[in-house]
Amino acid sequence: MEIYQTEEEQVEALKRWWKENSTSTIVGLVMGIVIILGWNYWQEHKKTQAAQASATYDQLLKALDEDKKESVDKLAGRLQEQFKGSEYAAFSGLFEAKIKSQQGDLAAAKQILKTIAATPDKALSNIAKIRLVRLMLATGEYEQGLQVINDVDAKEASGYSASYDELVGDLYVALDRLDEARTSYQNALRNGQPSPLLQFKIDDLTAQEKLEPQK
């Protein structure tokens, strides 16, 4: 009889607990199921998006190989619109900027590169900044180019310091600041791989200075 009463009490206790907690328990279970389903859906969605972005990027590379500039432009635009923030979008932007510059639309090319330069991916950001400064050098925006490089975080750009130093040298040459140009070129030579072109730039500066007194 004692066991029966104990079991009966346990049942009653369970009934009371369920009456008091059934709503919160059901809500908790439903929320748990929703979270799990939502997470699974999100993961599947990301996989689908990545596959679509990869396929579109492959089409862009094929268009590049076949020199179909209009197709490259359209595919790059699609990647940047549909997969904004992805590496596929950023890399496609680099190609699009190159096409724009080849077509003479330097303003559009610069704007694309500025957008990529602002991305959190440090490698892509530095590549975009280097290409942006090269365009500025080509369009006579020498001081603006120097400012872009001055704003670069040295720690985040350590792997690109030689490229930046060489660009600074090019900008100083354009500004006729030859001593500063030589220093920058020498820094580039010291920080990067030996470069015949870079050495030629240094030698050319020396030749120019030898000719100066004769003028």
Backbone as JSON Lines, residues from 0, in Angstrom:
{"i":0,"aa":"M","n":[0.83,-1.21,0.0],"ca":[0.0,0.0,0.0],"c":[0.86,1.25,0.0]}
{"i":1,"aa":"E","n":[1.97,1.18,0.76],"ca":[2.89,2.32,0.85],"c":[3.5,2.64,-0.52]}
{"i":2,"aa":"I","n":[3.87,1.56,-1.29],"ca":[4.43,1.75,-2.62],"c":[3.41,2.4,-3.54]}
{"i":3,"aa":"Y","n":[2.17,1.92,-3.46],"ca":[1.1,2.46,-4.3],"c":[0.9,3.95,-4.01]}
{"i":4,"aa":"Q","n":[0.84,4.29,-2.7],"ca":[0.66,5.69,-2.34],"c":[1.83,6.55,-2.86]}
{"i":5,"aa":"T","n":[3.0,5.97,-2.77],"ca":[4.18,6.7,-3.25],"c":[4.11,6.93,-4.76]}
{"i":6,"aa":"E","n":[3.7,5.88,-5.49],"ca":[3.56,6.02,-6.95],"c":[2.45,7.0,-7.28]}
{"i":7,"aa":"E","n":[1.35,6.92,-6.49],"ca":[0.23,7.84,-6.74],"c":[0.66,9.27,-6.49]}
{"i":8,"aa":"E","n":[1.45,9.46,-5.44],"ca":[1.96,10.8,-5.15],"c":[2.88,11.3,-6.27]}
{"i":9,"aa":"Q","n":[3.69,10.38,-6.79],"ca":[4.59,10.76,-7.89],"c":[3.8,11.17,-9.12]}
{"i":10,"aa":"V","n":[2.74,10.42,-9.42],"ca":[1.9,10.76,-10.57],"c":[1.26,12.12,-10.38]}
{"i":11,"aa":"E","n":[0.73,12.33,-9.15],"ca":[0.1,13.62,-8.86],"c":[1.11,14.76,-8.98]}
{"i":12,"aa":"A","n":[2.31,14.48,-8.49],"ca":[3.36,15.51,-8.59],"c":[3.68,15.82,-10.04]}
{"i":13,"aa":"L","n":[3.75,14.77,-10.85],"ca":[4.0,14.98,-12.28],"c":[2.87,15.76,-12.94]}
{"i":14,"aa":"K","n":[1.64,15.46,-12.54],"ca":[0.49,16.18,-13.11],"c":[0.56,17.65,-12.74]}
{"i":15,"aa":"R","n":[0.88,17.9,-11.46],"ca":[0.98,19.31,-11.02],"c":[2.1,20.04,-11.78]}
{"i":16,"aa":"W","n":[3.24,19.34,-11.89],"ca":[4.38,19.95,-12.6],"c":[4.02,20.27,-14.05]}
{"i":17,"aa":"W","n":[3.34,19.33,-14.7],"ca":[2.96,19.52,-16.1],"c":[1.97,20.67,-16.24]}
{"i":18,"aa":"K","n":[1.03,20.77,-15.3],"ca":[0.04,21.84,-15.34],"c":[0.71,23.19,-15.21]}
{"i":19,"aa":"E","n":[1.73,23.23,-14.34],"ca":[2.42,24.5,-14.09],"c":[3.43,24.85,-15.18]}
{"i":20,"aa":"N","n":[3.99,23.84,-15.82],"ca":[5.11,24.08,-16.74],"c":[4.86,23.65,-18.18]}
{"i":21,"aa":"S","n":[3.68,23.16,-18.5],"ca":[3.45,22.63,-19.83],"c":[3.65,23.67,-20.93]}
{"i":22,"aa":"T","n":[3.16,24.89,-20.69],"ca":[3.26,25.93,-21.72],"c":[4.72,26.26,-22.03]}
{"i":23,"aa":"S","n":[5.5,26.52,-20.96],"ca":[6.91,26.88,-21.18],"c":[7.69,25.71,-21.77]}
{"i":24,"aa":"T","n":[7.32,24.49,-21.38],"ca":[8.01,23.32,-21.92],"c":[7.74,23.17,-23.4]}
{"i":25,"aa":"I","n":[6.46,23.31,-23.79],"ca":[6.1,23.18,-25.21],"c":[6.77,24.28,-26.03]}
{"i":26,"aa":"V","n":[6.74,25.51,-25.49],"ca":[7.38,26.63,-26.19],"c":[8.87,26.36,-26.36]}
{"i":27,"aa":"G","n":[9.5,25.85,-25.3],"ca":[10.92,25.55,-25.38],"c":[11.24,24.49,-26.41]}
{"i":28,"aa":"L","n":[10.39,23.45,-26.46],"ca":[10.6,22.4,-27.45],"c":[10.43,22.93,-28.86]}
{"i":29,"aa":"V","n":[9.37,23.73,-29.05],"ca":[9.12,24.31,-30.38],"c":[10.27,25.2,-30.8]}
{"i":30,"aa":"M","n":[10.74,26.05,-29.87],"ca":[11.85,26.94,-30.18],"c":[13.11,26.15,-30.52]}
{"i":31,"aa":"G","n":[13.34,25.07,-29.78],"ca":[14.49,24.23,-30.07],"c":[14.44,23.64,-31.45]}
{"i":32,"aa":"I","n":[13.24,23.15,-31.82],"ca":[13.06,22.57,-33.15],"c":[13.25,23.63,-34.23]}
{"i":33,"aa":"V","n":[12.67,24.82,-33.98],"ca":[12.8,25.93,-34.94],"c":[14.26,26.31,-35.13]}
{"i":34,"aa":"I","n":[15.0,26.4,-34.02],"ca":[16.42,26.77,-34.1],"c":[17.21,25.75,-34.9]}
{"i":35,"aa":"I","n":[16.94,24.46,-34.6],"ca":[17.66,23.39,-35.31],"c":[17.34,23.42,-36.79]}
{"i":36,"aa":"L","n":[16.04,23.55,-37.11],"ca":[15.63,23.59,-38.52],"c":[16.19,24.83,-39.21]}
{"i":37,"aa":"G","n":[16.16,25.97,-38.48],"ca":[16.68,27.21,-39.05],"c":[18.17,27.12,-39.32]}
{"i":38,"aa":"W","n":[18.9,26.52,-38.38],"ca":[20.34,26.36,-38.54],"c":[20.66,25.46,-39.73]}
{"i":39,"aa":"N","n":[19.93,24.35,-39.83],"ca":[20.13,23.44,-40.96],"c":[19.82,24.11,-42.28]}
{"i":40,"aa":"Y","n":[18.74,24.91,-42.28],"ca":[18.36,25.63,-43.51],"c":[19.45,26.63,-43.89]}
{"i":41,"aa":"W","n":[19.95,27.36,-42.87],"ca":[20.97,28.37,-43.13],"c":[22.25,27.73,-43.68]}
{"i":42,"aa":"Q","n":[22.65,26.61,-43.1],"ca":[23.84,25.92,-43.58],"c":[23.65,25.44,-45.02]}
{"i":43,"aa":"E","n":[22.47,24.91,-45.3],"ca":[22.19,24.44,-46.66],"c":[22.15,25.62,-47.64]}
{"i":44,"aa":"H","n":[21.57,26.73,-47.17],"ca":[21.51,27.94,-47.99],"c":[22.91,28.45,-48.32]}
{"i":45,"aa":"K","n":[23.8,28.45,-47.32],"ca":[25.18,28.9,-47.53],"c":[25.9,28.01,-48.54]}
{"i":46,"aa":"K","n":[25.66,26.7,-48.44],"ca":[26.28,25.78,-49.39],"c":[25.79,26.05,-50.81]}
{"i":47,"aa":"T","n":[24.47,26.28,-50.92],"ca":[23.89,26.55,-52.24],"c":[24.44,27.85,-52.81]}
{"i":48,"aa":"Q","n":[24.52,28.89,-51.96],"ca":[25.05,30.18,-52.4],"c":[26.49,30.06,-52.84]}
{"i":49,"aa":"A","n":[27.28,29.32,-52.06],"ca":[28.7,29.14,-52.4],"c":[28.85,28.41,-53.72]}
{"i":50,"aa":"A","n":[28.01,27.42,-53.94],"ca":[28.07,26.66,-55.2],"c":[27.7,27.54,-56.38]}
{"i":51,"aa":"Q","n":[26.67,28.37,-56.2],"ca":[26.24,29.27,-57.28],"c":[27.31,30.33,-57.57]}
{"i":52,"aa":"A","n":[27.9,30.87,-56.5],"ca":[28.96,31.88,-56.67],"c":[30.16,31.26,-57.39]}
{"i":53,"aa":"S","n":[30.52,30.05,-57.01],"ca":[31.66,29.37,-57.63],"c":[31.41,29.12,-59.11]}
{"i":54,"aa":"A","n":[30.18,28.71,-59.44],"ca":[29.84,28.44,-60.84],"c":[29.88,29.73,-61.66]}
{"i":55,"aa":"T","n":[29.36,30.8,-61.1],"ca":[29.38,32.1,-61.8],"c":[30.81,32.59,-61.99]}
{"i":56,"aa":"Y","n":[31.64,32.39,-60.97],"ca":[33.04,32.81,-61.05],"c":[33.78,32.01,-62.12]}
{"i":57,"aa":"D","n":[33.47,30.72,-62.22],"ca":[34.07,29.89,-63.27],"c":[33.69,30.42,-64.66]}
{"i":58,"aa":"Q","n":[32.43,30.85,-64.8],"ca":[31.99,31.43,-66.08],"c":[32.77,32.71,-66.38]}
{"i":59,"aa":"L","n":[33.01,33.5,-65.34],"ca":[33.77,34.75,-65.51],"c":[35.19,34.45,-65.98]}
{"i":60,"aa":"L","n":[35.84,33.47,-65.37],"ca":[37.21,33.11,-65.76],"c":[37.25,32.63,-67.21]}
{"i":61,"aa":"K","n":[36.22,31.87,-67.59],"ca":[36.14,31.4,-68.97],"c":[35.98,32.58,-69.94]}
{"i":62,"aa":"A","n":[35.14,33.54,-69.55],"ca":[34.94,34.73,-70.37],"c":[36.23,35.53,-70.49]}
{"i":63,"aa":"L","n":[37.01,35.56,-69.41],"ca":[38.3,36.24,-69.45],"c":[39.24,35.56,-70.43]}
{"i":64,"aa":"D","n":[39.3,34.25,-70.38],"ca":[40.17,33.49,-71.28],"c":[39.79,33.73,-72.74]}
{"i":65,"aa":"E","n":[38.48,33.91,-72.98],"ca":[38.0,34.11,-74.34],"c":[37.93,35.58,-74.73]}
{"i":66,"aa":"D","n":[38.42,36.45,-73.79],"ca":[38.47,37.91,-74.02],"c":[37.08,38.48,-74.33]}
{"i":67,"aa":"K","n":[36.07,37.99,-73.64],"ca":[34.7,38.5,-73.78],"c":[34.46,39.53,-72.69]}
{"i":68,"aa":"K","n":[34.87,40.76,-72.94],"ca":[34.85,41.8,-71.92],"c":[33.45,42.12,-71.42]}
{"i":69,"aa":"E","n":[32.47,42.13,-72.32],"ca":[31.09,42.42,-71.9],"c":[30.57,41.35,-70.96]}
{"i":70,"aa":"S","n":[30.89,40.11,-71.25],"ca":[30.47,39.0,-70.39],"c":[31.14,39.1,-69.03]}
{"i":71,"aa":"V","n":[32.42,39.44,-69.03],"ca":[33.15,39.6,-67.77],"c":[32.48,40.68,-66.93]}
{"i":72,"aa":"D","n":[32.14,41.78,-67.57],"ca":[31.51,42.91,-66.87],"c":[30.17,42.49,-66.26]}
{"i":73,"aa":"K","n":[29.35,41.78,-67.03],"ca":[28.03,41.34,-66.55],"c":[28.16,40.33,-65.41]}
{"i":74,"aa":"L","n":[29.05,39.36,-65.58],"ca":[29.22,38.33,-64.57],"c":[29.8,38.92,-63.28]}
{"i":75,"aa":"A","n":[30.73,39.85,-63.41],"ca":[31.29,40.51,-62.23],"c":[30.21,41.3,-61.5]}
{"i":76,"aa":"G","n":[29.36,41.99,-62.27],"ca":[28.26,42.72,-61.66],"c":[27.3,41.8,-60.93]}
{"i":77,"aa":"R","n":[27.03,40.63,-61.51],"ca":[26.13,39.67,-60.88],"c":[26.72,39.15,-59.57]}
{"i":78,"aa":"L","n":[28.01,38.84,-59.59],"ca":[28.66,38.35,-58.38],"c":[28.63,39.4,-57.27]}
{"i":79,"aa":"Q","n":[28.86,40.65,-57.63],"ca":[28.89,41.71,-56.62],"c":[27.5,42.04,-56.1]}
{"i":80,"aa":"E","n":[26.49,41.81,-56.91],"ca":[25.12,42.09,-56.49],"c":[24.54,40.93,-55.67]}
{"i":81,"aa":"Q","n":[24.7,39.71,-56.16],"ca":[24.07,38.56,-55.52],"c":[24.91,37.96,-54.38]}
{"i":82,"aa":"F","n":[26.22,38.15,-54.45],"ca":[27.08,37.52,-53.44],"c":[27.99,38.56,-52.8]}
{"i":83,"aa":"K","n":[27.41,39.7,-52.5],"ca":[28.14,40.83,-51.92],"c":[28.85,40.4,-50.63]}
{"i":84,"aa":"G","n":[30.1,40.81,-50.5],"ca":[30.86,40.48,-49.3],"c":[31.67,39.2,-49.42]}
{"i":85,"aa":"S","n":[31.42,38.42,-50.48],"ca":[32.16,37.17,-50.65],"c":[33.49,37.46,-51.37]}
{"i":86,"aa":"E","n":[34.42,36.51,-51.26],"ca":[35.7,36.65,-51.96],"c":[35.49,36.6,-53.47]}
{"i":87,"aa":"Y","n":[34.49,35.84,-53.9],"ca":[34.18,35.77,-55.34],"c":[33.83,37.16,-55.86]}
{"i":88,"aa":"A","n":[33.03,37.9,-55.09],"ca":[32.63,39.25,-55.49],"c":[33.84,40.17,-55.55]}
{"i":89,"aa":"A","n":[34.72,40.06,-54.54],"ca":[35.9,40.93,-54.5],"c":[36.86,40.64,-55.65]}
{"i":90,"aa":"F","n":[37.13,39.35,-55.89],"ca":[38.04,38.99,-56.98],"c":[37.46,39.39,-58.34]}
{"i":91,"aa":"S","n":[36.16,39.22,-58.48],"ca":[35.53,39.62,-59.74],"c":[35.66,41.12,-59.93]}
{"i":92,"aa":"G","n":[35.62,41.86,-58.81],"ca":[35.78,43.31,-58.88],"c":[37.15,43.7,-59.4]}
{"i":93,"aa":"L","n":[38.18,42.95,-59.0],"ca":[39.53,43.23,-59.5],"c":[39.58,43.06,-61.02]}
{"i":94,"aa":"F","n":[38.94,42.0,-61.52],"ca":[38.9,41.78,-62.96],"c":[38.09,42.89,-63.66]}
{"i":95,"aa":"E","n":[36.98,43.25,-63.04],"ca":[36.13,44.29,-63.64],"c":[36.88,45.62,-63.7]}
{"i":96,"aa":"A","n":[37.61,45.94,-62.65],"ca":[38.38,47.18,-62.64],"c":[39.42,47.18,-63.75]}
{"i":97,"aa":"K","n":[40.04,46.04,-63.97],"ca":[41.03,45.92,-65.04],"c":[40.37,46.17,-66.4]}
{"i":98,"aa":"I","n":[39.2,45.57,-66.61],"ca":[38.48,45.76,-67.88],"c":[38.11,47.23,-68.06]}
{"i":99,"aa":"K","n":[37.61,47.86,-66.99],"ca":[37.21,49.27,-67.06],"c":[38.4,50.15,-67.42]}
{"i":100,"aa":"S","n":[39.56,49.87,-66.81],"ca":[40.74,50.69,-67.11],"c":[41.2,50.49,-68.54]}
{"i":101,"aa":"Q","n":[41.09,49.25,-69.05],"ca":[41.45,48.99,-70.45],"c":[40.51,49.7,-71.41]}
{"i":102,"aa":"Q","n":[39.27,49.87,-70.98],"ca":[38.29,50.56,-71.81],"c":[38.36,52.07,-71.66]}
{"i":103,"aa":"G","n":[39.24,52.54,-70.77],"ca":[39.41,53.98,-70.59],"c":[38.5,54.58,-69.54]}
{"i":104,"aa":"D","n":[37.68,53.75,-68.88],"ca":[36.79,54.26,-67.84],"c":[37.52,54.18,-66.5]}
{"i":105,"aa":"L","n":[38.49,55.08,-66.33],"ca":[39.34,55.02,-65.14],"c":[38.59,55.41,-63.87]}
{"i":106,"aa":"A","n":[37.62,56.29,-63.99],"ca":[36.84,56.69,-62.82],"c":[36.09,55.49,-62.24]}
{"i":107,"aa":"A","n":[35.48,54.69,-63.12],"ca":[34.77,53.49,-62.66],"c":[35.73,52.48,-62.06]}
{"i":108,"aa":"A","n":[36.88,52.33,-62.7],"ca":[37.89,51.38,-62.19],"c":[38.35,51.78,-60.79]}
{"i":109,"aa":"K","n":[38.58,53.08,-60.61],"ca":[39.03,53.56,-59.3],"c":[37.97,53.32,-58.23]}
{"i":110,"aa":"Q","n":[36.71,53.56,-58.57],"ca":[35.64,53.38,-57.61],"c":[35.51,51.92,-57.18]}
{"i":111,"aa":"I","n":[35.65,51.02,-58.14],"ca":[35.59,49.59,-57.83],"c":[36.74,49.21,-56.89]}
{"i":112,"aa":"L","n":[37.93,49.7,-57.19],"ca":[39.1,49.37,-56.37],"c":[38.99,49.97,-54.97]}
{"i":113,"aa":"K","n":[38.41,51.15,-54.87],"ca":[38.21,51.77,-53.55],"c":[37.27,50.92,-52.7]}
{"i":114,"aa":"T","n":[36.24,50.37,-53.34],"ca":[35.29,49.51,-52.63],"c":[35.99,48.25,-52.12]}
{"i":115,"aa":"I","n":[36.79,47.63,-52.97],"ca":[37.51,46.41,-52.56],"c":[38.55,46.74,-51.49]}
{"i":116,"aa":"A","n":[39.18,47.91,-51.61],"ca":[40.2,48.31,-50.64],"c":[39.63,48.44,-49.23]}
{"i":117,"aa":"A","n":[38.32,48.66,-49.14],"ca":[37.67,48.83,-47.83],"c":[37.21,47.51,-47.23]}
{"i":118,"aa":"T","n":[37.41,46.4,-47.93],"ca":[36.98,45.09,-47.42],"c":[37.88,44.64,-46.27]}
{"i":119,"aa":"P","n":[37.37,43.79,-45.37],"ca":[38.18,43.32,-44.24],"c":[39.27,42.32,-44.63]}
{"i":120,"aa":"D","n":[39.18,41.73,-45.83],"ca":[40.2,40.8,-46.28],"c":[41.47,41.59,-46.61]}
{"i":121,"aa":"K","n":[42.49,41.42,-45.78],"ca":[43.68,42.25,-45.89],"c":[44.44,42.04,-47.2]}
{"i":122,"aa":"A","n":[44.5,40.8,-47.67],"ca":[45.21,40.54,-48.92],"c":[44.52,41.24,-50.08]}
{"i":123,"aa":"L","n":[43.21,41.08,-50.18],"ca":[42.46,41.72,-51.26],"c":[42.52,43.24,-51.14]}
{"i":124,"aa":"S","n":[42.43,43.73,-49.91],"ca":[42.48,45.17,-49.68],"c":[43.8,45.76,-50.17]}
{"i":125,"aa":"N","n":[44.91,45.1,-49.85],"ca":[46.22,45.61,-50.28],"c":[46.4,45.52,-51.79]}
{"i":126,"aa":"I","n":[45.93,44.44,-52.4],"ca":[46.01,44.32,-53.86],"c":[45.24,45.45,-54.52]}
{"i":127,"aa":"A","n":[44.03,45.72,-53.99],"ca":[43.2,46.79,-54.55],"c":[43.86,48.16,-54.39]}
{"i":128,"aa":"K","n":[44.48,48.39,-53.24],"ca":[45.13,49.69,-52.99],"c":[46.32,49.88,-53.92]}
{"i":129,"aa":"I","n":[47.09,48.83,-54.13],"ca":[48.25,48.92,-55.03],"c":[47.79,49.25,-56.45]}
{"i":130,"aa":"R","n":[46.74,48.57,-56.91],"ca":[46.22,48.84,-58.26],"c":[45.6,50.23,-58.35]}
{"i":131,"aa":"L","n":[44.97,50.66,-57.27],"ca":[44.38,52.01,-57.24],"c":[45.46,53.08,-57.38]}
{"i":132,"aa":"V","n":[46.54,52.91,-56.64],"ca":[47.63,53.89,-56.7],"c":[48.28,53.9,-58.08]}
{"i":133,"aa":"R","n":[48.39,52.73,-58.71],"ca":[48.94,52.69,-60.07],"c":[48.07,53.49,-61.04]}
{"i":134,"aa":"L","n":[46.75,53.4,-60.87],"ca":[45.86,54.2,-61.71],"c":[46.03,55.68,-61.41]}
{"i":135,"aa":"M","n":[46.19,56.01,-60.14],"ca":[46.4,57.42,-59.77],"c":[47.7,57.94,-60.37]}
{"i":136,"aa":"L","n":[48.71,57.09,-60.38],"ca":[49.99,57.48,-61.0],"c":[49.79,57.75,-62.49]}
{"i":137,"aa":"A","n":[48.98,56.92,-63.13],"ca":[48.73,57.08,-64.57],"c":[47.91,58.32,-64.88]}
{"i":138,"aa":"T","n":[47.09,58.77,-63.93],"ca":[46.22,59.92,-64.18],"c":[46.74,61.2,-63.51]}
{"i":139,"aa":"G","n":[47.98,61.16,-63.02],"ca":[48.59,62.37,-62.48],"c":[48.16,62.74,-61.07]}
{"i":140,"aa":"E","n":[47.53,61.82,-60.36],"ca":[47.09,62.09,-58.99],"c":[48.19,61.63,-58.01]}
{"i":141,"aa":"Y","n":[49.33,62.29,-58.1],"ca":[50.5,61.84,-57.36],"c":[50.35,62.01,-55.85]}
{"i":142,"aa":"E","n":[49.93,63.17,-55.42],"ca":[49.77,63.41,-53.98],"c":[48.69,62.52,-53.39]}
{"i":143,"aa":"Q","n":[47.6,62.32,-54.16],"ca":[46.52,61.44,-53.69],"c":[47.01,60.01,-53.54]}
{"i":144,"aa":"G","n":[47.87,59.59,-54.48],"ca":[48.43,58.26,-54.4],"c":[49.3,58.09,-53.16]}
{"i":145,"aa":"L","n":[50.13,59.1,-52.88],"ca":[50.96,59.06,-51.69],"c":[50.1,59.0,-50.42]}
{"i":146,"aa":"Q","n":[48.97,59.7,-50.44],"ca":[48.08,59.7,-49.28],"c":[47.47,58.32,-49.04]}
{"i":147,"aa":"V","n":[47.09,57.66,-50.13],"ca":[46.55,56.3,-50.0],"c":[47.57,55.39,-49.32]}
{"i":148,"aa":"I","n":[48.81,55.49,-49.76],"ca":[49.86,54.63,-49.19],"c":[50.17,55.02,-47.75]}
{"i":149,"aa":"N","n":[50.16,56.31,-47.46],"ca":[50.43,56.77,-46.09],"c":[49.38,56.25,-45.11]}
{"i":150,"aa":"D","n":[48.16,56.04,-45.61],"ca":[47.07,55.58,-44.74],"c":[47.07,54.06,-44.52]}
{"i":151,"aa":"V","n":[47.97,53.36,-45.22],"ca":[48.03,51.9,-45.09],"c":[48.65,51.53,-43.75]}
{"i":152,"aa":"D","n":[48.04,50.56,-43.07],"ca":[48.6,50.04,-41.81],"c":[49.81,49.16,-42.14]}
{"i":153,"aa":"A","n":[50.97,49.57,-41.66],"ca":[52.22,48.87,-42.0],"c":[52.2,47.4,-41.58]}
{"i":154,"aa":"K","n":[51.61,47.11,-40.42],"ca":[51.57,45.72,-39.95],"c":[50.71,44.86,-40.85]}
{"i":155,"aa":"E","n":[49.58,45.4,-41.28],"ca":[48.66,44.63,-42.12],"c":[49.16,44.53,-43.56]}
{"i":156,"aa":"A","n":[50.14,45.35,-43.92],"ca":[50.66,45.35,-45.29],"c":[52.09,44.87,-45.37]}
{"i":157,"aa":"S","n":[52.55,44.16,-44.35],"ca":[53.97,43.76,-44.29],"c":[54.4,42.94,-45.5]}
{"i":158,"aa":"G","n":[53.52,42.13,-46.03],"ca":[53.87,41.31,-47.18],"c":[53.87,42.07,-48.49]}
{"i":159,"aa":"Y","n":[53.43,43.32,-48.45],"ca":[53.34,44.14,-49.67],"c":[54.21,45.39,-49.59]}
{"i":160,"aa":"S","n":[55.06,45.45,-48.58],"ca":[55.84,46.66,-48.36],"c":[56.74,47.01,-49.55]}
{"i":161,"aa":"A","n":[57.33,46.0,-50.2],"ca":[58.2,46.27,-51.35],"c":[57.42,46.91,-52.49]}
{"i":162,"aa":"S","n":[56.21,46.41,-52.72],"ca":[55.37,46.97,-53.8],"c":[54.99,48.41,-53.48]}
{"i":163,"aa":"Y","n":[54.64,48.66,-52.22],"ca":[54.3,50.03,-51.82],"c":[55.51,50.95,-51.94]}
{"i":164,"aa":"D","n":[56.68,50.48,-51.5],"ca":[57.89,51.3,-51.58],"c":[58.22,51.66,-53.03]}
{"i":165,"aa":"E","n":[58.09,50.7,-53.92],"ca":[58.37,50.97,-55.32],"c":[57.38,51.99,-55.9]}
{"i":166,"aa":"L","n":[56.11,51.85,-55.51],"ca":[55.1,52.81,-55.97],"c":[55.4,54.2,-55.44]}
{"i":167,"aa":"V","n":[55.81,54.29,-54.18],"ca":[56.17,55.59,-53.62],"c":[57.32,56.2,-54.42]}
{"i":168,"aa":"G","n":[58.29,55.36,-54.79],"ca":[59.39,55.83,-55.61],"c":[58.9,56.37,-56.95]}
{"i":169,"aa":"D","n":[57.98,55.66,-57.58],"ca":[57.43,56.1,-58.87],"c":[56.72,57.45,-58.71]}
{"i":170,"aa":"L","n":[55.98,57.59,-57.62],"ca":[55.25,58.84,-57.38],"c":[56.21,60.0,-57.13]}
{"i":171,"aa":"Y","n":[57.29,59.73,-56.39],"ca":[58.28,60.78,-56.14],"c":[59.01,61.18,-57.43]}
{"i":172,"aa":"V","n":[59.28,60.22,-58.29],"ca":[59.89,60.55,-59.58],"c":[58.97,61.48,-60.36]}
{"i":173,"aa":"A","n":[57.68,61.15,-60.37],"ca":[56.7,61.98,-61.09],"c":[56.63,63.38,-60.5]}
{"i":174,"aa":"L","n":[56.91,63.49,-59.19],"ca":[56.89,64.8,-58.52],"c":[58.28,65.47,-58.56]}
{"i":175,"aa":"D","n":[59.23,64.82,-59.24],"ca":[60.59,65.33,-59.36],"c":[61.29,65.45,-58.0]}
{"i":176,"aa":"R","n":[60.97,64.52,-57.1],"ca":[61.62,64.46,-55.79],"c":[62.55,63.23,-55.82]}
{"i":177,"aa":"L","n":[63.66,63.4,-56.52],"ca":[64.49,62.26,-56.88],"c":[65.21,61.61,-55.7]}
{"i":178,"aa":"D","n":[65.65,62.41,-54.73],"ca":[66.33,61.83,-53.57],"c":[65.39,60.91,-52.8]}
{"i":179,"aa":"E","n":[64.15,61.38,-52.62],"ca":[63.16,60.56,-51.91],"c":[62.79,59.32,-52.73]}
{"i":180,"aa":"A","n":[62.78,59.5,-54.05],"ca":[62.48,58.37,-54.93],"c":[63.54,57.29,-54.78]}
{"i":181,"aa":"R","n":[64.83,57.71,-54.75],"ca":[65.9,56.73,-54.63],"c":[65.79,55.96,-53.31]}
{"i":182,"aa":"T","n":[65.51,56.69,-52.23],"ca":[65.37,56.04,-50.91],"c":[64.25,55.0,-50.94]}
{"i":183,"aa":"S","n":[63.14,55.36,-51.56],"ca":[62.0,54.44,-51.64],"c":[62.34,53.21,-52.48]}
{"i":184,"aa":"Y","n":[63.02,53.42,-53.59],"ca":[63.42,52.3,-54.45],"c":[64.39,51.37,-53.7]}
{"i":185,"aa":"Q","n":[65.31,51.97,-52.97],"ca":[66.27,51.16,-52.22],"c":[65.57,50.35,-51.13]}
{"i":186,"aa":"N","n":[64.55,50.97,-50.49],"ca":[63.75,50.24,-49.5],"c":[63.02,49.07,-50.16]}
{"i":187,"aa":"A","n":[62.51,49.32,-51.35],"ca":[61.8,48.26,-52.08],"c":[62.74,47.13,-52.43]}
{"i":188,"aa":"L","n":[63.95,47.49,-52.84],"ca":[64.95,46.48,-53.21],"c":[65.36,45.66,-51.99]}
{"i":189,"aa":"R","n":[65.44,46.32,-50.85],"ca":[65.84,45.65,-49.62],"c":[64.71,44.75,-49.07]}
{"i":190,"aa":"N","n":[63.47,45.19,-49.23],"ca":[62.33,44.46,-48.65],"c":[61.75,43.39,-49.56]}
{"i":191,"aa":"G","n":[62.1,43.44,-50.85],"ca":[61.51,42.48,-51.78],"c":[62.54,41.63,-52.48]}
{"i":192,"aa":"Q","n":[62.08,40.94,-53.51],"ca":[62.98,40.1,-54.32],"c":[63.79,40.98,-55.27]}
{"i":193,"aa":"P","n":[65.02,40.56,-55.6],"ca":[65.81,41.32,-56.59],"c":[65.02,41.5,-57.89]}
{"i":194,"aa":"S","n":[65.01,42.74,-58.37],"ca":[64.22,43.04,-59.56],"c":[65.06,43.84,-60.55]}
{"i":195,"aa":"P","n":[65.26,43.31,-61.74],"ca":[66.01,44.05,-62.76],"c":[65.36,45.39,-63.08]}
{"i":196,"aa":"L","n":[64.02,45.43,-63.11],"ca":[63.31,46.68,-63.42],"c":[63.54,47.7,-62.32]}
{"i":197,"aa":"L","n":[63.48,47.25,-61.08],"ca":[63.71,48.16,-59.96],"c":[65.13,48.69,-59.97]}
{"i":198,"aa":"Q","n":[66.08,47.83,-60.24],"ca":[67.47,48.26,-60.33],"c":[67.65,49.25,-61.47]}
{"i":199,"aa":"F","n":[66.94,49.02,-62.57],"ca":[67.0,49.95,-63.7],"c":[66.49,51.33,-63.29]}
{"i":200,"aa":"K","n":[65.41,51.37,-62.49],"ca":[64.86,52.64,-62.03],"c":[65.89,53.39,-61.18]}
{"i":201,"aa":"I","n":[66.6,52.67,-60.33],"ca":[67.63,53.29,-59.49],"c":[68.77,53.82,-60.35]}
{"i":202,"aa":"D","n":[69.2,53.0,-61.3],"ca":[70.29,53.42,-62.19],"c":[69.87,54.62,-63.04]}
{"i":203,"aa":"D","n":[68.62,54.63,-63.45],"ca":[68.12,55.73,-64.27],"c":[68.11,57.04,-63.49]}
{"i":204,"aa":"L","n":[67.8,56.96,-62.19],"ca":[67.84,58.16,-61.34],"c":[69.26,58.71,-61.29]}
{"i":205,"aa":"T","n":[70.25,57.83,-61.15],"ca":[71.65,58.26,-61.11],"c":[72.05,58.93,-62.42]}
{"i":206,"aa":"A","n":[71.6,58.36,-63.52],"ca":[71.91,58.94,-64.84],"c":[71.29,60.32,-64.98]}
{"i":207,"aa":"Q","n":[70.06,60.47,-64.48],"ca":[69.39,61.78,-64.56],"c":[70.15,62.82,-63.76]}
{"i":208,"aa":"E","n":[70.62,62.44,-62.57],"ca":[71.32,63.39,-61.72],"c":[72.67,63.8,-62.32]}
{"i":209,"aa":"K","n":[73.3,62.89,-63.03],"ca":[74.58,63.22,-63.69],"c":[74.36,64.23,-64.8]}
{"i":210,"aa":"L","n":[73.18,64.18,-65.43],"ca":[72.88,65.1,-66.52],"c":[72.45,66.47,-66.01]}
{"i":211,"aa":"E","n":[71.96,66.54,-64.76],"ca":[71.45,67.8,-64.23],"c":[72.45,68.94,-64.31]}
{"i":212,"aa":"P","n":[73.73,68.77,-63.86],"ca":[74.68,69.88,-63.89],"c":[74.95,70.39,-65.3]}
{"i":213,"aa":"Q","n":[74.74,69.56,-66.31],"ca":[75.03,69.95,-67.68],"c":[73.94,70.83,-68.26]}
{"i":214,"aa":"K","n":[72.79,70.89,-67.56],"ca":[71.67,71.69,-68.11],"c":[71.91,73.16,-67.89]}
